[in-house]
Amino acid sequence: MSEQSTLRMTRQRRAILEAVRAARVHPTADEVYAKVRGALPRVSLGTVYRNLEELARRGLISKIEVGGTQRRYDGETVEHCHVRCLTCGHVEDAEVDGVDLQKAGASRIPGYVVVGCAVEVMGYCPRCVMAGHAESARRS
């Protein structure tokens, strides 16, 4: 029996899982909490954090730990690249030419047990570019 099948799907856990999978962005725990709280007003932030970690550990969602920002969660569990805005921290999926994370994650590196691979592209999102943040970064 797989770990996924032994996980009891409580009302709170199901709402958290659905909130992450329905999100068009990669939400933080606080954002998931705000969404779930609309349906379950008595849910605690601690419950959301614990369940996000458990769902990620069980492979039902992905945990994205990008440099210098809050941990984010993704309903897509297949390895893929992300792009992060250096100004506002917005994270979204990115298709990067020539990068095959599934092959990279399956690589054999002497002395290592490879468990995955992550690529993070950094830049400025369209909203921050329009606000002039990318221009000030180019001058520094």
C-alpha positions in Angstrom: 0.0 0.0 0.0 1.4 3.4 -0.9 1.8 6.2 1.5 -0.8 8.3 -0.4 -3.5 5.7 0.1 -3.0 5.5 3.9 -3.5 9.3 4.4 -6.9 10.0 6.0 -8.5 12.8 4.1 -10.2 15.0 6.7 -12.4 17.9 5.7 -9.6 20.4 6.5 -7.0 18.4 4.6 -9.3 18.0 1.5 -10.0 21.8 1.6 -6.3 22.6 1.7 -5.5 20.2 -1.1 -8.3 21.6 -3.3 -7.1 25.2 -2.5 -3.6 24.4 -3.7 -4.7 22.5 -6.8 -7.2 25.2 -7.8 -4.7 28.0 -7.4 -3.5 29.6 -10.6 -0.4 30.8 -8.8 1.9 29.1 -6.3 0.3 30.1 -3.0 2.1 30.5 0.4 0.7 28.9 3.5 -0.9 32.2 4.5 -2.6 32.5 1.1 -3.9 28.9 1.4 -5.1 29.7 4.9 -7.1 32.7 3.7 -8.7 30.7 1.0 -9.6 27.7 3.2 -10.8 30.0 6.0 -13.6 31.1 3.7 -15.1 27.6 3.7 -13.9 26.5 7.1 -13.8 29.6 9.4 -12.5 27.6 12.4 -9.4 26.2 10.7 -6.2 27.4 12.3 -3.1 28.6 10.5 -1.1 25.8 12.3 -3.5 23.2 10.9 -2.9 24.6 7.4 0.9 24.6 7.8 0.9 21.0 9.2 -1.3 19.7 6.4 0.6 21.4 3.6 3.8 19.8 4.9 2.1 16.4 5.1 0.5 16.7 1.7 3.9 17.6 0.2 5.7 14.8 2.1 3.1 12.3 0.7 3.6 13.6 -2.9 0.1 15.0 -3.3 1.4 18.6 -3.8 4.9 20.0 -4.4 6.7 22.3 -2.0 8.6 25.1 -3.7 11.5 26.5 -1.7 12.8 29.4 -3.7 15.7 31.6 -2.6 14.9 34.2 0.0 11.1 34.0 -0.1 8.3 32.2 1.8 7.8 28.6 1.0 5.2 28.1 -1.7 3.1 25.1 -2.8 2.1 23.7 -6.2 -0.7 21.4 -7.1 1.5 20.1 -10.0 3.7 17.3 -8.7 5.7 16.6 -11.9 9.1 18.4 -11.8 9.1 21.6 -13.7 10.9 25.0 -13.7 9.7 28.1 -12.0 10.4 31.8 -12.5 10.5 34.2 -9.4 10.2 37.9 -9.5 13.0 39.5 -7.6 10.9 42.5 -6.5 7.5 41.1 -5.4 8.3 37.4 -5.0 5.6 36.2 -7.5 6.4 32.6 -8.6 4.9 30.8 -11.6 5.7 27.9 -13.9 8.3 28.5 -16.6 9.2 26.5 -19.7 13.0 26.7 -20.1 14.4 25.6 -23.5 16.8 22.6 -23.2 16.0 21.8 -19.6 14.5 18.3 -18.9 14.1 18.1 -15.1 12.9 14.5 -15.3 16.1 13.4 -17.0 18.2 15.5 -14.6 16.4 14.1 -11.6 17.2 10.6 -12.9 20.9 11.4 -13.3 23.5 9.2 -11.7 26.2 11.3 -9.9 28.9 9.2 -8.3 28.5 9.1 -4.5 25.1 10.8 -4.5 21.5 9.5 -4.2 19.7 12.0 -6.5 16.1 12.6 -5.3 15.1 15.4 -7.6 16.1 18.5 -9.5 14.9 22.2 -9.4 15.5 25.1 -11.7 14.6 28.6 -10.6 14.7 31.4 -13.2 14.9 34.9 -11.6 13.8 38.1 -13.1 11.0 40.7 -12.9 7.3 40.0 -13.4 5.3 42.1 -15.9 3.7 44.2 -13.1 7.1 45.0 -11.6 8.6 45.8 -15.0 5.7 48.3 -15.7 6.4 49.9 -12.3 10.0 50.5 -13.3 11.7 48.0 -10.9 13.6 46.2 -13.7 15.1 49.5 -14.9 16.5 50.4 -11.5 18.0 47.0 -11.1 19.8 47.3 -14.5 21.4 50.5 -13.4 22.8 49.1 -10.2 
